[in-house]
């Protein structure tokens, strides 16, 4: 279909926004296409920020810088959208200009949650979300002085692994009873805690921070509520992120811990879509709206929105998945964990490799967590998508091929 004269404005130049712009052009969209990015950089890969920070590999462009002009994408970098006028179908930019749109896509991402304690704004207290953040963290750790990471989430664990590989003293402070409490099973948390501690990371759980100690305006330690003082020249705060829904909320769009969207990414205004970290979306297998912070989620939503804009058949929903690199562990997780599931552990083909399969009461796999076991991940993801019933005992036996773990119906059934 011809889309000339129907401008699309995409707000946010991360994986979701930049990917959508490229996908629209590659799928035949020939209308005006504007990509607005608040950062001064061209769109880049986010995973290296926590997995390879401080090295030459942290700045990796998603596409060559010339891609956007060569494909007729008006890329406005270093500016942000400050307001949306939905009745007029226009957005106002921070540089004083404005843009009309036929379709607007919000890919505004999320912002690191801040610590509400004394000393939280001192020099040396950092967060990690952007390329500039990664450069600042790398510079701060050049001295190899002690690092305290507040929050035992995936970003904190990844940074800890890189820092320990550089022989930097690392302490992780986690207020919950285990690391990755919101995003991983107790079984995976336990295995990763043991792995990190075996490589010299000091992990303290059920620990609360009272203040960040400072000296001449710079962080010098973290004070816990039990009066313990942990020495630190750098403090990385990784306690989650809040969706950047302010623009959407001010425009009157439905928001609740993210911009509410349907299966196609549409908001409460059919001319406005939202994708990525900022969006709360429906997912197969759950009645809840879910906000996922992952690159696969952003890129899948970009495909859904591209199909809606082009009025083509929507792609099949993908099983949510995520990956993390920690030391020599390649972690891959798929599905959504649910309470009450049986966790079936399966040893991998290589030493230390494993898969943790979350099996519901109806014997279907709803999630899988793997380490250095790509076969378990791929097959587990297929089990989830197909709602395959499996035999837990056969699944736990590494000598039984994954092809042969499906439950066999009883005779006469």
N, C-alpha and C positions, 0 to 999 in steps of 0.2 A: 504494500500500500504506500501511496505517496504521503509524506508527512511534512512537506514543505509548508512553511508558514505556521507550524505548530511548535513553538520553541519549548524545549525542555531545559529547566534549570536544576542542576544538582548541587546541593549545599553540603560540602564535605568531600575531601579528596583522599580519603583512606582507601582501603581495599574495596569496600562496598561502592563508594561513590565513583572512584576512578574506574573500577571494574565495570560498573554499569555504563559509563560513558563509552568505553571501548566496545562493550557488548552491543549497545544500540547501533553504533556505526557498522560493526561487523555483521549485524543482522539486517541492514538495509535502511535504517532510519536516515532520512536525508534532510530533516529539518534543522533549525538552529539548535545548537547544543552548547550549553554553557556549564562549565565545571568551576565551582568557587571553592578555593582552599585557603584556610586561615594561615597555614604555615608558609614560609618562604620557599620551602623545598618542593621539588616535583614529587609526585606520589611515590612512596617507597614501601618496601616490605617491613612489616612490624615485628615479626618473630626475632630477627637478629638483635633487636634492642635489648632484650633480656638474656638472649642465648649467646650472643657474640659481642656484647658491648665492649668498647675500648679497643677493638681491633679493626683491621682494614675492611672486614666483611660486614660491618654493621650498617653501612649506607648502601643499600641495594635498590635501585629504581625498579618500580613495577614494570615500566616500559621506558624505552629511550626518551629523553627529554623532547626530541623533535616529533614524537608520535602524535602529540595532541594537535599541533598546527598542521601536520601532514594529513590528519584525518578530519580536519574541519571542526575541531573541538576548541571552543573559546575558553582557554584555561586562565582563570583569574586567580593568581596566587598571592598570598600575603594580604588578602582582604577577607572580610567576613560579612555575612548577612546579619543585619541588625534588627530588621523587622519584616513581617510578611503582611501584606494587605490582600486578604483573600477576595473580598468583593471586586477589587480592581485587578486582581491576579498580577501583582507586582511585588518585588522584593527590593528593599533598600539596603545598600552596601555601605560598609564602613568608610569607603573613600568618597562618599557623597553621591555616587551614581545609583541608578536603579535599573532593574531588569523586568520586563514583562515575561510572563510564562503562560503556556498552555497546560503544562504539567510541571509540578514542583516535586522534587525528591529530597527529603531530609535524611542526610547521612552524617549527622553531626557528632556521632560517637558518644563518648563518656569522659568524665573528668575524675582523676584520683580523689578519693575521699581524704580529707585532711584530719590530722590529730587535734582534738580540742583541748590541748594541754599547754602549760607554760613551756616556752622554749621551742615550740613547733615551727616558728618562722626564723629560727637562727640559721646562720650560714652552716652549710654542711648537712642540713636536713633536706632530703631530696625525695622526689617521686619519679616514677618512670612511666611515661606514656608516649613521648615524642622522641624524635631523633635528637633534638637539642638536649632533652633530659638524659639520653644515653651518653651523649658527649660529656655532659657535666658529671655524670656518675663515673665515667672512665677517667676523667681528669682528677676527680676527687680521690680515686683509688690508686693513682699513680704512686703515691707515697707508701702503699702497702700497709697503711695504718689500720687499726681495727674497724670493722664494719658491723653495725647493728641493723638488722632487718626487722622492722615492726610488721608482723603479719606473716603467717605461714601459708600463703596462697601459692599458686603456681609461679607467678612472677618472682616472688621472694625466694622460692626454692630454686628457680633457675639462676637467679643472680648469685645466690649462695654457692651453687655448684661452680659457676665461672670464677668467683672470687677465691674459693678454696683451691681451685686448680692453679691459681696464681700465688698460693700460699699466704693469702690474706686471712687474718683471724676473723671469723664470722660467728655472730650470735644471732639466732632467730628468736624473737619474742612473740609468742602466740597466746592470746587470751583464752582461746578454747582449750579443751582437754586434749586435742590432737591437731596436727597440721592438716591443712586441706579439709577442714571439718565440713565446709559447705559444699564441696565439689568432688569429694572422693570417698570411697568406702573406708570404714575403719581398717579393713585388711590392707588396702593400698597405703593408707596413711602410716600404718605400722611398718610396712616393708620399706617405705621411703625414709622414714625417720631413722631406722636402723642403718640404711645405706649411707645417709648423710652423716650420721654420727660416726660411722666407721671411717669417714674421710675427714674427720676433724671439725665438723660443724657443731657448735654448741646450740642445741635446741631446747628452749625452755617453754613448756606449755602451762596452761592455767596461770599465766603470768600477766599482771596488769601494770601499765606504765603510769606513773604519777607525773613525771616531768622529764624534759630533756635538759640536762645540765649544760650550761654554757660558760665560756671563758672568753672575754673580750668579744662577745657577739657571735662566737662560733661554738658549735656543738662539741662537747668533750665527754659526754656520757649520757646514759639513760638510767633514770632513777625509777625503780619498781616500787609498788605499794608495800612490799615487805621490807622496804628500806635498803634493798640490795642496789648497788651501783654497778652498772656494766659500762666499762670503758668503751668509748667510740669516738673516732674522728669524723666518721660519716654515718648518718642515720638514713636509711632508706625506708620510707613509709609505703607499705603495700597492703592496705586494709580495705581493698575493694574500690569500686568506682561508682559514681552516680551518673545516670544518663543525662546528656545535654538536651533536656526537653524544654528549656526555657523559651526558645524561639517558637516552638509548637504551641506551648501553653499560652503564650501571649497572643497568639493568633487564634485562640479559641478552639484548638484541636483537642480531642479527648486524650488525656494523659493520666497515667497512674504508674509511677515507677517506670517510665518509658512512654513512648508514643504508642497508643493502641492501634494496631493494624489488623487486617484480615489475612486470609491465606495468600492473597496476591500482593500484600504490602500496602494496601490502601488504608488511609486514615479515615477519620470521620468526614473528611472532605474528599469526594471522589477524584478531585484534581490534584490531590496531594498524597504522596507516598512517603514511607519511612522505612529505612533498612539499617541493619547492623546493630551496634551496641545500644542505640537509642530506641529501638523498636521492641515492643512486646507483642508477640505473635502467637497464633494458635499452632499447635504441633500435633501430628497424629500420635495416638497413644496416651494423650492426656487431655483432661477437660480444662486445664488451667492455661492461661496465657503465660508465655515464657519469654524472658529476656535473656538472650544468650550472648556472651562476649567471646566470640571466636571468629576467626577468619573464614572457615568453611560456612558458618551461618551467614556472614555478610555476603559472600559470593553467591550462595544459594539464593538469598533474597534478591540479589541483583538480577539473577536469571528470571525469578518470578515477576519482578517489576518490569523488566524488559519485555517479557511476553505480554503483560497487561497493556503496556504502552503501545506495542505493535499490534495488539488485538490478535495475537496468535495463541495456539494451544499452550497452556501452562505446563512446565516440566513437572515430572513426578517429584513429590517432596522427598528430600534426602534425609536419611537418619542423621541426627546431630552427631558431630564428632569433633575431636580436639586432639592436639598433640603437644607434647612437652619434652624438651631435652634436658636431662640432668646427669652430669658426669657422662658416663658411657651408656646411660639408659635412654632408649628411645621409647617414650611412653605414648600410647595411642588409646584413646577412650571413645566409645561410641554409645549412643542411647541415653536415656534418662533414668537415673537410679530411682527406685521407689522403695518405701519402707516395707519391711516384712519379707523381702526376697531372700532366698537362699543363695549364698555366694559359693560357687563351685570353683575351686582352684585347680588349674591344669598346668603342669610343668611344661616349659617350652623345650625346643629341640637343643638349645644351647644352655650352658651353665648359667644359672641366674635368671633365665628368661621364664616368663609365666603369663598366664591369662587368668583373670578373675571374671567369671561369668555370673551375672545376676539373674537368677531363675525365679519366675513368679509361681504362684500356686498352681497355675494351669500348665506348668512345665515349659512355658515360652521364655526365651531370653529377652530381657528388657534393656540390659546394658552389659558392656564388656570393658574391662580395664586390662591393658596389656603392657608388658615391658619386653622389648627386644624380641617380640613374637608376632611378626606381621601376619602370619597365617591365622593365628587366633583372632587377630583384629578383623581381618577381611571376612573370615567365615562368621565371626560373631555379628558383624554388621549385617551380613546377609540373613542370619537367623532372626535378627531384630526386625528387619524390613519385611520378611516373609511370615513373621509370627510362627516360626517353626517350633513344634513341640520336641523336646529333647529328653534323652534318658540321662539324668544327672550322674548316675554311677559310671556309665560309659564315657560321659564327658570328662569326668575326673581322671580317667585312665589314659595317660599319654601314649600308651601302646595301641589304643583304639583310634583309628583315623577319624578326623572331624567329619568326614563324609558319612561315617557310620554311627553317629551319636544321635540321630533323629529317633524319637520314640517310635516303637513298632506297635501298631494297634493290636489289641488282644483279639484272639480268634473270634469270629462272629460279630465283631464290632463294625 
